[in-house]
Amino acid sequence: MAETLEFLSYRYPDEHGRFGPYGGRFVPETLMPALDELEQAYLQARNDSSFGAELNRLFDTYVGRPTPITHARRLSERLGGAQIYLKREDLAHSGAHKINNALGQALLVQRMGKRRIVAETGAGQHGVATATVAALLGIDCVVYMGTVDMARQAPNVFRMKLLGAEVRGVDSGSRTLKDAINEAIRDWVTNVRDTHYLLGSALGPHPYPTMVRDFQSIIGREARRQMLDPASGGPGRLPDAIVACVGGGSNSIGIFHPFLADTQVRLIGVEAGGHGIQSGEHAARFADPALARLGVLHGTKSYVMQDADGQIALTHSVSAGLDYA
């Protein structure tokens, strides 16, 4: 049975959607009514036990939660140090963690009476998850994907189309995740009355980062319980460290958030090194102060890869989805 849907007590964001100096809502006036509507629908859903019950029912019967943890014994032995446990989000329906948030937002779409979903995707996993829940609930779905990512993730493009989604290639900019987000937002602005933007990453204007965090935090809640329970494959104690890759941040925030109060647990995010920090072709914000500075991108304030003129810098990673600016 999936973990009970809980929205953990945490002092961020504030009532304006700010996480200290970060976050917020930097969007054209056209989108303000839609964001206000989404925020109110989400707050109502959080306080509605029937919403949590339906989401958890689908987590159990459709997504296949809880996903297990696996002790990687041979890898641990080969490395000769820490005992490594894997949280197996790859075993969730559609093949990744992305369906946790996609399903939660799709249920909100139903509550709001919207008939159409647009989404962005990098590696294709969020696109597949969105197409999956749209097919489940009978909602029209359009997915934007950079043409570079479409070429290197062709099987996921096929899966999205097989599920009934329309996949639109994006040829602008670096032709990757950042540019797919740009086009999805443009579509949303144009069709805001009947369309919901199902954003898959921990970014964008408020309330998106909070929603993504809350829907994805089931990963960390399950992992915490499983690590403490030998019957679930865990060592019977909390981990010394949790390591997660960081592109748009949805999987990392999902596993990190339930451990924030456990100060003895180190939380380690790994960004894309690309061709190396010195090359300038990477997506490692915190490793390159020459490129990463506080700025506004996609409706939110955060550290952004930008050049000396404040233009968004090109990024690189062999991994689609980790090359977010």
C-alpha positions in Angstrom: 0.0 0.0 0.0 1.3 3.5 -0.8 2.3 5.8 1.9 -0.6 8.0 3.2 -0.6 11.3 1.3 0.8 13.8 3.7 2.0 17.3 3.0 4.9 17.7 5.4 5.1 20.7 7.8 7.8 23.0 6.4 8.1 26.7 6.6 8.8 27.2 2.9 7.4 28.5 0.7 5.7 31.5 2.2 2.3 32.8 1.1 3.8 34.3 -2.0 5.5 31.1 -3.1 9.0 32.2 -2.1 11.7 30.0 -0.7 13.7 32.7 0.9 15.1 34.8 -2.0 14.1 32.2 -4.5 10.9 31.1 -6.2 7.9 33.5 -6.5 5.8 34.2 -9.6 7.3 36.2 -12.5 4.8 35.8 -15.3 2.7 37.9 -17.7 -0.7 39.1 -16.5 -2.4 36.7 -18.9 -1.3 33.8 -16.7 -2.1 35.2 -13.3 -5.8 34.1 -13.2 -4.7 30.6 -14.3 -2.1 30.4 -11.6 -4.5 31.8 -8.9 -7.0 29.2 -10.0 -4.4 26.4 -9.8 -3.2 27.5 -6.4 -6.7 27.6 -5.0 -7.6 24.2 -6.5 -4.4 22.7 -5.0 -5.0 24.2 -1.6 -8.5 22.8 -1.6 -7.3 19.4 -2.7 -4.7 19.3 0.1 -7.5 19.7 2.6 -9.8 17.3 0.9 -9.4 13.7 2.2 -11.2 12.3 -0.9 -8.5 13.7 -3.1 -5.7 12.1 -1.1 -7.7 8.8 -1.0 -8.1 8.8 -4.8 -4.5 9.6 -5.4 -3.3 6.9 -3.0 -5.7 4.4 -4.6 -4.2 5.1 -8.0 -0.7 5.0 -6.5 -1.5 1.5 -5.2 -3.4 0.1 -8.1 -2.1 1.9 -11.2 1.4 3.2 -10.5 2.5 0.2 -8.5 3.6 1.9 -5.3 5.4 1.4 -3.0 8.5 0.9 -5.2 11.1 -1.2 -3.5 14.6 -0.4 -2.3 17.4 -2.7 -3.5 20.6 -3.4 -1.7 23.3 -3.2 -4.5 25.6 -5.7 -2.8 28.0 -6.4 -5.6 28.4 -2.7 -6.4 28.9 -1.9 -2.7 31.6 -4.7 -2.5 33.3 -3.5 -5.7 33.5 0.1 -4.4 34.7 -1.1 -1.1 33.0 1.5 1.1 29.4 2.5 1.7 26.6 0.0 1.4 24.5 1.3 -1.5 20.7 1.1 -1.6 18.7 2.0 -4.7 15.2 3.5 -4.6 13.6 1.7 -7.6 11.5 4.4 -9.2 12.3 2.7 -12.5 9.8 0.1 -11.4 6.9 2.5 -11.3 4.4 2.4 -14.1 5.8 4.2 -17.2 9.3 3.6 -16.0 10.3 6.6 -13.8 9.3 8.8 -10.9 7.6 11.3 -13.2 4.2 9.7 -12.9 3.9 10.6 -9.2 3.5 14.3 -10.1 1.8 13.8 -13.4 -1.0 11.8 -11.8 -1.4 14.3 -9.0 -1.7 17.3 -11.4 -4.0 15.4 -13.7 -6.4 14.8 -10.9 -6.3 18.6 -10.3 -7.0 19.1 -14.0 -10.2 17.1 -13.6 -11.3 19.1 -10.5 -10.7 22.3 -12.5 -12.7 21.1 -15.5 -9.8 21.7 -18.0 -9.9 19.6 -21.2 -6.4 19.8 -22.4 -2.9 19.3 -21.0 0.4 20.6 -22.4 3.8 19.4 -21.0 7.5 19.6 -21.7 9.9 16.8 -21.6 13.7 16.3 -21.8 14.6 12.6 -21.5 11.0 11.8 -22.4 10.0 10.3 -19.1 7.8 13.2 -18.1 6.2 13.2 -21.5 5.5 9.4 -21.3 4.1 9.9 -17.7 1.8 12.8 -18.8 0.6 10.9 -21.9 -0.1 7.9 -19.7 -2.3 9.8 -17.2 -4.0 11.7 -19.9 -5.0 8.4 -21.6 -6.1 7.1 -18.2 -8.4 10.1 -17.5 -9.4 11.0 -21.1 -7.7 14.3 -21.4 -6.1 15.7 -24.6 -2.3 15.9 -24.4 0.4 17.8 -26.3 4.0 17.3 -25.4 6.8 19.7 -26.4 10.3 18.2 -26.8 13.6 19.6 -28.2 14.6 18.0 -31.4 18.0 17.1 -30.0 16.3 15.1 -27.2 13.8 13.6 -29.7 16.7 12.1 -31.7 18.5 10.6 -28.6 15.3 9.5 -26.9 13.3 8.1 -29.9 11.8 5.2 -28.0 10.1 7.5 -25.6 8.8 9.6 -28.5 7.2 6.5 -29.9 5.7 5.6 -26.5 4.1 9.1 -26.2 2.5 8.8 -29.6 1.4 5.3 -28.9 -0.5 6.6 -25.8 -2.3 9.1 -27.9 -0.3 12.3 -27.2 0.8 14.8 -29.9 4.5 15.3 -29.7 5.7 18.7 -31.1 9.5 19.1 -31.8 11.2 22.3 -30.7 14.0 23.6 -33.0 14.8 26.9 -31.1 17.8 27.5 -28.8 19.7 24.5 -27.7 16.7 22.3 -28.8 16.6 20.6 -25.4 14.5 20.8 -22.1 14.8 24.6 -21.6 13.4 25.3 -25.1 10.7 22.7 -24.7 9.5 24.6 -21.5 9.5 27.9 -23.5 7.2 26.5 -26.1 4.9 24.8 -23.6 4.5 28.1 -21.8 3.7 29.9 -25.1 1.0 27.3 -25.8 -0.4 27.7 -22.3 -0.6 31.5 -22.6 -2.4 31.2 -25.9 -4.9 28.6 -24.7 -5.1 29.3 -21.0 -8.9 29.0 -20.6 -9.1 25.3 -21.3 -5.5 24.2 -21.0 -3.4 23.2 -18.0 0.4 23.2 -18.2 1.6 20.0 -16.5 5.1 21.0 -15.5 7.2 18.1 -14.5 10.2 19.8 -12.8 10.7 21.7 -9.5 10.7 25.0 -11.2 8.3 27.5 -12.7 6.0 30.0 -11.0 4.2 29.3 -7.8 2.5 26.9 -7.0 4.4 24.5 -9.3 7.6 23.9 -7.2 5.4 23.3 -4.1 3.1 20.9 -6.0 6.0 19.0 -7.6 7.7 18.7 -4.2 4.6 17.4 -2.5 3.5 14.9 -5.1 7.1 13.6 -5.5 7.8 13.4 -1.7 6.2 10.0 -1.7 9.6 8.8 -2.9 11.4 10.0 0.3 8.6 8.9 2.6 8.7 5.4 1.3 12.5 5.3 1.3 12.7 6.5 4.9 10.3 3.9 6.1 12.0 1.2 4.0 15.5 2.0 5.2 14.3 1.7 8.8 12.6 -1.6 8.2 14.7 -4.8 7.5 11.6 -6.6 6.3 11.4 -4.0 3.5 15.0 -4.6 2.5 16.6 -1.8 4.6 19.5 -1.9 7.0 17.3 -0.9 10.0 18.6 2.6 10.2 18.6 5.9 8.3 21.2 6.3 5.6 24.3 8.4 6.1 23.8 10.1 2.8 21.3 10.4 0.0 22.6 11.0 -3.5 20.3 12.2 -6.4 20.9 13.7 -9.8 19.7 17.3 -10.3 18.4 18.6 -13.6 14.9 20.1 -13.1 15.0 18.8 -9.6 11.9 16.7 -9.3 13.4 13.4 -8.2 15.9 15.0 -5.9 13.4 17.2 -4.1 11.1 14.1 -3.9 13.6 12.0 -2.0 15.3 14.9 -0.1 12.3 16.6 1.4 11.2 13.9 3.9 14.7 13.8 5.3 15.2 17.5 5.9 14.6 17.1 9.6 17.2 14.3 9.8 20.2 16.5 10.2 22.5 13.5 10.4 21.6 12.5 6.8 23.7 14.3 4.2 21.7 15.3 1.1 23.9 15.4 -2.1 22.7 16.6 -5.4 24.8 15.8 -8.5 24.6 18.2 -11.5 25.7 17.5 -15.1 29.4 18.1 -15.6 29.1 18.0 -19.4 32.5 18.5 -21.1 34.0 19.7 -17.9 33.6 22.9 -15.8 36.5 24.7 -17.5 34.9 24.1 -20.9 31.8 26.2 -20.0 29.7 23.4 -21.6 27.9 21.8 -18.7 24.9 22.3 -16.4 26.7 22.5 -13.0 25.4 25.8 -11.6 27.1 25.5 -8.2 30.4 24.6 -9.6 30.8 27.5 -12.0 30.2 31.0 -10.4 31.3 32.6 -13.7 28.1 31.3 -15.4 25.6 30.6 -12.5 24.1 33.8 -11.1 20.7 34.6 -9.5 18.2 35.4 -12.2 14.7 34.7 -13.4 13.9 31.9 -15.8 10.5 30.3 -16.6 8.6 32.3 -14.1 10.8 31.8 -11.0 13.9 33.2 -9.4 16.8 30.8 -9.0 20.4 30.3 -9.9 20.6 30.3 -13.7 23.3 29.6 -16.2 23.8 32.9 -18.0 26.5 34.8 -19.9 28.1 38.1 -19.1 25.1 39.9 -20.8 22.5 38.0 -18.7 21.5 35.8 -21.6 20.7 32.2 -20.8 23.8 30.2 -21.5 23.9 27.0 -23.6 24.3 23.9 -21.5 25.5 20.4 -22.2 25.0 16.9 -20.8 25.1 13.5 -22.4 22.0 12.8 -20.3 18.8 14.3 -21.7 17.0 16.2 -18.9 20.1 17.1 -16.9 21.1 19.9 -19.2 18.6 22.4 -17.7 20.0 26.0 -17.4 
